[in-house]
Every structure is written in structure tokens, then in C-alpha cells.
């Protein structure tokens, strides 16, 4: 929640690029825990709602981490995890990069 709140506190352009990489990598990594604990970040939770807001605000950003993918941005990966459309290979790449 603290990462989400902080990302919502400023204009996306005010954040250092590396901070955005680290923030979305951390959020994505944390979200993978929802597979093991179904009470974590449930569909109607405040966390999920804030995550959707962050996705909308950073929608125009292209936050790339080449260790994960040159084609899909970290914020797109995060969005796919939130929406339940992420591919297993992509999630494995994200975890290995973290």
C-alpha cells in the first residue's frame, strides 16, 4: 500500500526512472503472492483499487527493464497481473529479475 500511495502522491514525471522500475518490479513481485494467499489483494480490496489507479496514471509510461523484457513494460506486466491476463513465462522472468 505504501508504494501505491507514494506513486499516487505525485505526477508520474516527477519520479526518477529507476525508482519507477524498482516500484513496478516490487509491486509485481508482491502481487505474485496472491497466488499462494487468496486473501492477499482480493478483487474488491482497497489495494486492488489503488493498483488500478496507479495503472491508469502510469498508462502512458514505458517503464522497461531489459532483464525482464524489451517489449513489455513493467507497468504493463503489473496491469496484466492485476487483470489476470499475465503469462506464466512472463511472471517467471519478473521473479528472476527481482
DSSP file (Angstrom, degrees, kcal/mol; ACC not computed):
  #  RESIDUE AA STRUCTURE BP1 BP2  ACC     N-H-->O    O-->H-N    N-H-->O    O-->H-N    TCO  KAPPA ALPHA  PHI   PSI    X-CA   Y-CA   Z-CA
    1    1 A X     >        0   0    0      0, 0.0     4,-3.3     0, 0.0     5,-0.2   0.000 360.0 360.0 360.0 -36.8    0.0    0.0    0.0
    2    2 A X  H  >  +     0   0    0      2,-0.2     4,-2.4     1,-0.2     5,-0.2   0.901 360.0  47.4 -64.9 -39.3    2.8    2.4    0.8
    3    3 A X  H  > S+     0   0    0      2,-0.2     4,-2.5     1,-0.2    -1,-0.2   0.942 114.2  47.0 -65.6 -45.7    4.3    2.0   -2.7
    4    4 A X  H  > S+     0   0    0      1,-0.2     4,-1.8     2,-0.2    -2,-0.2   0.935 112.9  49.1 -60.3 -47.0    0.9    2.5   -4.3
    5    5 A X  H  X S+     0   0    0     -4,-3.3     4,-0.7     1,-0.2    -1,-0.2   0.907 111.8  49.1 -60.2 -41.9    0.1    5.5   -2.1
    6    6 A X  H >< S+     0   0    0     -4,-2.4     3,-0.9    -5,-0.2     4,-0.5   0.916 109.7  50.8 -65.9 -41.8    3.5    7.1   -2.9
    7    7 A X  H >< S+     0   0    0     -4,-2.5     3,-0.5     1,-0.2    -1,-0.2   0.825 111.6  49.3 -64.0 -29.9    3.1    6.5   -6.7
    8    8 A X  H 3< S+     0   0    0     -4,-1.8    -1,-0.2    -5,-0.2    -2,-0.2   0.603  98.1  71.2 -82.2 -11.5   -0.4    8.2   -6.4
    9    9 A X  T << S+     0   0    0     -3,-0.9     2,-0.3    -4,-0.7    -1,-0.2   0.642 102.1  33.3 -81.8 -14.5    1.0   11.2   -4.5
   10   10 A X  S <  S-     0   0    0     -3,-0.5     2,-0.3    -4,-0.5     5,-0.0  -0.852  91.2 -86.8-136.0 167.9    2.9   12.8   -7.4
   11   11 A X    >   -     0   0    0     -2,-0.3     3,-2.3     1,-0.1     4,-0.4  -0.587  43.5-121.0 -69.6 137.1    2.8   13.3  -11.1
   12   12 A X  G >  S+     0   0    0      1,-0.3     3,-1.1    -2,-0.3    -1,-0.1   0.798 111.5  61.1 -52.8 -30.5    4.5   10.3  -12.9
   13   13 A X  G 3  S+     0   0    0      1,-0.2    -1,-0.3    48,-0.0     4,-0.1   0.664  92.5  66.6 -72.7 -15.0    7.1   12.6  -14.5
   14   14 A X  G <  S+     0   0    0     -3,-2.3     2,-0.3     2,-0.1    -1,-0.2   0.638  85.0  88.8 -79.9 -13.9    8.3   13.6  -11.0
   15   15 A X  S <  S-     0   0    0     -3,-1.1     2,-0.1    -4,-0.4    -8,-0.0  -0.654  85.8-112.0 -88.3 139.7    9.7   10.2  -10.3
   16   16 A X     >  -     0   0    0     -2,-0.3     4,-2.1     1,-0.1     5,-0.2  -0.401  28.0-121.3 -60.8 142.6   13.2    9.1  -11.2
   17   17 A X  H  > S+     0   0    0      1,-0.2     4,-2.3     2,-0.2     5,-0.1   0.896 112.9  51.4 -57.6 -42.6   13.1    6.4  -13.9
   18   18 A X  H  > S+     0   0    0      1,-0.2     4,-2.7     2,-0.2    -1,-0.2   0.869 106.7  54.5 -65.4 -35.5   15.0    3.9  -11.8
   19   19 A X  H  > S+     0   0    0      2,-0.2     4,-3.1     1,-0.2    -1,-0.2   0.931 107.9  49.7 -61.8 -43.9   12.5    4.5   -8.9
   20   20 A X  H  X S+     0   0    0     -4,-2.1     4,-2.6     2,-0.2     5,-0.3   0.913 110.6  50.2 -62.1 -42.0    9.6    3.7  -11.3
   21   21 A X  H  X S+     0   0    0     -4,-2.3     4,-2.3     1,-0.2    -2,-0.2   0.957 114.7  43.5 -58.1 -50.6   11.5    0.5  -12.4
   22   22 A X  H  X S+     0   0    0     -4,-2.7     4,-2.6     1,-0.2    -2,-0.2   0.890 113.4  51.6 -64.1 -40.4   12.0   -0.6   -8.8
   23   23 A X  H  X S+     0   0    0     -4,-3.1     4,-2.7     2,-0.2    -1,-0.2   0.938 113.7  42.3 -64.0 -47.6    8.5    0.3   -7.7
   24   24 A X  H  X S+     0   0    0     -4,-2.6     4,-2.2     2,-0.2    -1,-0.2   0.850 114.1  51.8 -71.6 -32.3    6.8   -1.6  -10.5
   25   25 A X  H  X S+     0   0    0     -4,-2.3     4,-2.4    -5,-0.3    -1,-0.2   0.930 113.0  45.6 -65.3 -44.4    9.1   -4.6  -10.1
   26   26 A X  H  X S+     0   0    0     -4,-2.6     4,-2.9     2,-0.2     5,-0.2   0.922 113.2  49.3 -64.4 -45.0    8.4   -4.6   -6.4
   27   27 A X  H  X S+     0   0    0     -4,-2.7     4,-2.2     2,-0.2    -1,-0.2   0.913 112.9  47.5 -61.4 -42.4    4.6   -4.3   -6.9
   28   28 A X  H  X S+     0   0    0     -4,-2.2     4,-1.2     2,-0.2    -1,-0.2   0.926 112.4  48.9 -64.8 -44.8    4.6   -7.1   -9.4
   29   29 A X  H >< S+     0   0    0     -4,-2.4     3,-0.6     1,-0.2     4,-0.4   0.930 112.2  48.5 -61.0 -46.2    6.7   -9.3   -7.2
   30   30 A X  H >< S+     0   0    0     -4,-2.9     3,-1.4     1,-0.2     4,-0.3   0.875 106.2  58.0 -61.8 -37.2    4.4   -8.7   -4.2
   31   31 A X  H >< S+     0   0    0     -4,-2.2     3,-1.7     1,-0.3     4,-0.3   0.780  91.5  69.5 -66.4 -25.9    1.4   -9.4   -6.4
   32   32 A X  G X< S+     0   0    0     -4,-1.2     3,-1.2    -3,-0.6     4,-0.4   0.740  85.9  70.0 -65.2 -19.5    2.6  -12.8   -7.2
   33   33 A X  G X> S+     0   0    0     -3,-1.4     4,-1.7    -4,-0.4     3,-1.0   0.710  79.5  76.6 -68.6 -18.8    2.0  -13.7   -3.5
   34   34 A X  G <4 S+     0   0    0     -3,-1.7    -1,-0.2    -4,-0.3     6,-0.2   0.742  84.8  63.8 -65.5 -20.1   -1.7  -13.6   -4.2
   35   35 A X  G <4 S+     0   0    0     -3,-1.2    -1,-0.3    -4,-0.3     3,-0.2   0.845 110.4  37.0 -68.9 -32.5   -1.5  -16.9   -5.9
   36   36 A X  T <4 S+     0   0    0     -3,-1.0     2,-0.4    -4,-0.4    -2,-0.2   0.698 125.0  39.0 -90.8 -22.0   -0.5  -18.5   -2.6
   37   37 A X    ><  -     0   0    0     -4,-1.7     3,-2.0     3,-0.1    -1,-0.2  -0.888  63.6-167.5-133.7 100.9   -2.7  -16.5   -0.3
   38   38 A X  T 3  S+     0   0    0     -2,-0.4    -1,-0.1     1,-0.3    -4,-0.1   0.582  87.2  63.5 -70.1  -7.3   -6.2  -15.8   -1.8
   39   39 A X  T >  S+     0   0    0      3,-0.1     2,-0.6     2,-0.1     3,-0.6   0.575  82.8  97.3 -87.0  -9.3   -6.8  -13.1    0.9
   40   40 A X  T <  S-     0   0    0     -3,-2.0    -3,-0.1     1,-0.2     5,-0.0  -0.706 103.5 -15.5 -85.3 119.1   -4.0  -11.0   -0.4
   41   41 A X  T 3  S-     0   0    0     -2,-0.6    -1,-0.2     1,-0.1    -2,-0.1   0.943  85.2-163.9  56.6  57.1   -5.1   -8.2   -2.8
   42   42 A X    X   -     0   0    0     -3,-0.6     3,-1.7     1,-0.1     6,-0.4  -0.183  32.5 -97.6 -68.2 165.3   -8.6   -9.5   -3.4
   43   43 A X  T 3  S+     0   0    0      1,-0.3    -1,-0.1     5,-0.1    -2,-0.0   0.870 122.0  35.0 -55.6 -45.6  -10.7   -8.3   -6.3
   44   44 A X  T 3  S+     0   0    0      4,-0.1    -1,-0.3     5,-0.0    -2,-0.1   0.214  93.9 123.0 -96.1  16.4  -12.7   -5.7   -4.4
   45   45 A X  S <> S-     0   0    0     -3,-1.7     4,-1.9     1,-0.1     5,-0.1  -0.303  73.2-119.0 -77.5 160.6   -9.9   -4.7   -2.0
   46   46 A X  H  > S+     0   0    0      1,-0.2     4,-2.6     2,-0.2     5,-0.2   0.864 115.4  57.8 -63.3 -36.8   -8.6   -1.2   -1.4
   47   47 A X  H  > S+     0   0    0      1,-0.2     4,-2.4     2,-0.2    -1,-0.2   0.925 106.8  47.2 -59.1 -45.3   -5.2   -2.5   -2.6
   48   48 A X  H  > S+     0   0    0     -6,-0.4     4,-2.1     2,-0.2    -1,-0.2   0.889 111.4  51.0 -65.6 -39.5   -6.7   -3.6   -5.9
   49   49 A X  H  X S+     0   0    0     -4,-1.9     4,-1.7     2,-0.2    -1,-0.2   0.915 112.0  46.4 -65.1 -42.4   -8.5   -0.3   -6.4
   50   50 A X  H  X S+     0   0    0     -4,-2.6     4,-2.5     1,-0.2    -2,-0.2   0.885 109.3  55.3 -66.7 -37.5   -5.3    1.7   -5.7
   51   51 A X  H  X S+     0   0    0     -4,-2.4     4,-2.5    -5,-0.2    -2,-0.2   0.909 106.5  51.2 -60.5 -41.7   -3.4   -0.6   -8.1
   52   52 A X  H  X S+     0   0    0     -4,-2.1     4,-2.2     2,-0.2    -1,-0.2   0.886 109.1  51.1 -62.8 -38.6   -6.0    0.2  -10.8
   53   53 A X  H  X S+     0   0    0     -4,-1.7     4,-2.5     2,-0.2    -2,-0.2   0.921 110.1  48.9 -64.1 -43.6   -5.5    3.9  -10.2
   54   54 A X  H  X S+     0   0    0     -4,-2.5     4,-2.5     1,-0.2    -2,-0.2   0.914 109.6  52.8 -61.6 -42.9   -1.7    3.6  -10.5
   55   55 A X  H  < S+     0   0    0     -4,-2.5    -1,-0.2     1,-0.2    -2,-0.2   0.923 111.2  46.7 -58.5 -45.2   -2.1    1.6  -13.7
   56   56 A X  H >< S+     0   0    0     -4,-2.2     3,-1.0     1,-0.2     4,-0.3   0.919 113.2  47.9 -64.1 -44.1   -4.3    4.4  -15.1
   57   57 A X  H 3< S+     0   0    0     -4,-2.5     3,-0.4     1,-0.2    -1,-0.2   0.872 118.7  39.3 -66.6 -37.5   -1.9    7.2  -14.1
   58   58 A X  T >< S+     0   0    0     -4,-2.5     3,-1.4     1,-0.2    -1,-0.2   0.215  82.6 111.9 -96.8  14.4    1.2    5.4  -15.4
   59   59 A X  T <  S+     0   0    0     -3,-1.0    -1,-0.2     1,-0.3    -2,-0.1   0.830  78.0  47.5 -57.9 -36.3   -0.6    4.2  -18.6
   60   60 A X  T 3  S+     0   0    0     -3,-0.4    -1,-0.3    -4,-0.3     2,-0.2   0.527  93.4  98.3 -86.1  -5.4    1.4    6.4  -20.9
   61   61 A X    <   -     0   0    0     -3,-1.4     2,-0.5     2,-0.0    12,-0.1  -0.530  60.6-153.4 -81.3 148.5    4.8    5.5  -19.3
   62   62 A X        -     0   0    0     -2,-0.2     2,-1.0    13,-0.1    -3,-0.1  -0.818  17.4-178.6-121.8  88.8    7.0    2.9  -20.9
   63   63 A X        -     0   0    0     -2,-0.5    11,-3.8   -43,-0.1     2,-0.4  -0.773  10.2-175.7 -96.9  99.6    9.0    1.5  -18.0
   64   64 A X        -     0   0    0     -2,-1.0     2,-0.4     9,-0.2     9,-0.1  -0.768  21.8-175.9-102.7 139.0   11.4   -1.0  -19.4
   65   65 A X  B >>  -A   69   0A   0      4,-0.6     3,-2.4    -2,-0.4     4,-2.1  -0.943  17.1-153.9-128.0 108.6   13.8   -3.3  -17.5
   66   66 A X  T 34 S+     0   0    0     -2,-0.4     4,-0.2     1,-0.3     5,-0.1   0.736  90.9  65.8 -61.8 -23.8   15.7   -5.2  -20.1
   67   67 A X  T 34 S+     0   0    0      1,-0.1    -1,-0.3     2,-0.1     3,-0.1   0.741 114.4  32.5 -67.3 -20.7   16.4   -8.1  -17.7
   68   68 A X  T <4 S-     0   0    0     -3,-2.4     2,-0.3     1,-0.3    -2,-0.2   0.868 134.4 -33.7 -97.9 -56.9   12.6   -8.8  -17.8
   69   69 A X  B  <  -A   65   0A   0     -4,-2.1    -4,-0.6     3,-0.1    -1,-0.3  -0.944  29.0-153.6-167.3 143.1   11.6   -7.7  -21.4
   70   70 A X  S    S+     0   0    0     -2,-0.3    -4,-0.1    -4,-0.2     3,-0.1   0.585 102.3  43.5 -90.3 -14.3   12.4   -5.2  -24.0
   71   71 A X  S    S+     0   0    0      1,-0.2     2,-0.5    -5,-0.1    -1,-0.1   0.819 107.9  52.1-101.7 -38.1    8.9   -5.4  -25.4
   72   72 A X  S    S-     0   0    0     -7,-0.1    -7,-0.3   -10,-0.0    -1,-0.2  -0.898  79.0-133.5-109.3 126.6    6.6   -5.3  -22.5
   73   73 A X     >  -     0   0    0     -2,-0.5     4,-2.2    -9,-0.1    -9,-0.2  -0.303  20.7-115.5 -73.7 159.6    6.9   -2.6  -19.9
   74   74 A X  H  > S+     0   0    0    -11,-3.8     4,-2.5     1,-0.2     5,-0.2   0.879 117.9  53.6 -62.4 -38.4    6.9   -3.3  -16.2
   75   75 A X  H  > S+     0   0    0    -12,-0.3     4,-2.1     1,-0.2    -1,-0.2   0.833 107.6  51.3 -68.4 -29.6    3.7   -1.3  -15.7
   76   76 A X  H  > S+     0   0    0      2,-0.2     4,-2.6   -13,-0.2    -2,-0.2   0.898 109.2  50.6 -69.4 -40.3    2.1   -3.5  -18.5
   77   77 A X  H  X S+     0   0    0     -4,-2.2     4,-2.2     2,-0.2    -2,-0.2   0.933 110.7  49.4 -59.0 -46.0    3.2   -6.6  -16.6
   78   78 A X  H  X S+     0   0    0     -4,-2.5     4,-2.4     1,-0.2    -2,-0.2   0.916 110.7  50.0 -60.0 -44.5    1.7   -5.2  -13.4
   79   79 A X  H  X S+     0   0    0     -4,-2.1     4,-2.5     1,-0.2    -1,-0.2   0.908 109.1  51.9 -61.1 -43.1   -1.5   -4.4  -15.3
   80   80 A X  H  X>S+     0   0    0     -4,-2.6     5,-2.6     1,-0.2     6,-1.0   0.885 109.9  49.2 -63.0 -38.5   -1.7   -8.0  -16.7
   81   81 A X  H  <5S+     0   0    0     -4,-2.2     3,-0.4     3,-0.2    -1,-0.2   0.922 111.8  48.4 -65.9 -43.0   -1.2   -9.5  -13.2
   82   82 A X  H  <5S+     0   0    0     -4,-2.4    -2,-0.2     1,-0.2    -1,-0.2   0.898 116.2  43.5 -62.4 -40.4   -4.0   -7.3  -11.8
   83   83 A X  H  <5S-     0   0    0     -4,-2.5    -1,-0.2    -5,-0.2    -2,-0.2   0.582 112.0-119.7 -83.1  -9.9   -6.3   -8.2  -14.7
   84   84 A X  T  <5S+     0   0    0     -4,-1.0    -3,-0.2    -3,-0.4    -4,-0.1   0.745  84.2 111.1  79.2  23.5   -5.4  -11.9  -14.5
   85   85 A X      < +     0   0    0     -5,-2.6    -4,-0.2    -6,-0.2    -5,-0.1   0.297  39.2 126.7-111.2   8.3   -4.0  -12.0  -18.1
   86   86 A X        -     0   0    0     -6,-1.0     2,-0.3    -7,-0.1    -9,-0.0  -0.380  58.0-125.5 -70.1 144.2   -0.3  -12.5  -17.3
   87   87 A X     >  -     0   0    0      1,-0.1     4,-2.0    -2,-0.1     3,-0.2  -0.653  16.1-124.3 -87.0 145.7    1.5  -15.3  -19.0
   88   88 A X  H  > S+     0   0    0     -2,-0.3     4,-2.2     1,-0.2     5,-0.2   0.879 110.6  53.7 -59.0 -41.0    3.4  -17.8  -16.7
   89   89 A X  H  > S+     0   0    0      1,-0.2     4,-2.1     2,-0.2    -1,-0.2   0.894 107.5  51.2 -61.3 -40.4    6.7  -17.2  -18.6
   90   90 A X  H  > S+     0   0    0      1,-0.2     4,-2.1     2,-0.2    -1,-0.2   0.907 109.2  50.1 -63.8 -41.6    6.4  -13.5  -18.1
   91   91 A X  H  X S+     0   0    0     -4,-2.0     4,-2.3     1,-0.2    -2,-0.2   0.906 109.3  51.7 -64.9 -41.3    5.8  -13.9  -14.3
   92   92 A X  H  X S+     0   0    0     -4,-2.2     4,-2.4     1,-0.2    -1,-0.2   0.902 108.8  50.7 -61.9 -41.3    8.9  -16.2  -14.1
   93   93 A X  H  X S+     0   0    0     -4,-2.1     4,-2.0     1,-0.2    -1,-0.2   0.893 110.3  50.3 -62.1 -40.3   11.0  -13.6  -15.8
   94   94 A X  H  X S+     0   0    0     -4,-2.1     4,-1.6     2,-0.2    -2,-0.2   0.918 111.1  47.6 -64.9 -43.6    9.8  -10.9  -13.5
   95   95 A X  H  < S+     0   0    0     -4,-2.3    -2,-0.2     1,-0.2    -1,-0.2   0.905 112.0  49.9 -66.3 -40.9   10.6  -13.0  -10.4
   96   96 A X  H  < S+     0   0    0     -4,-2.4    -1,-0.2     1,-0.2    -2,-0.2   0.872 110.4  50.5 -65.5 -36.1   14.1  -14.0  -11.7
   97   97 A X  H  <        0   0    0     -4,-2.0    -1,-0.2     1,-0.2    -2,-0.2   0.810 360.0 360.0 -70.7 -29.4   14.8  -10.3  -12.4
   98   98 A X     <        0   0    0     -4,-1.6    -1,-0.2    -5,-0.1    -2,-0.2   0.484 360.0 360.0 -72.1 360.0   13.7   -9.3   -8.9
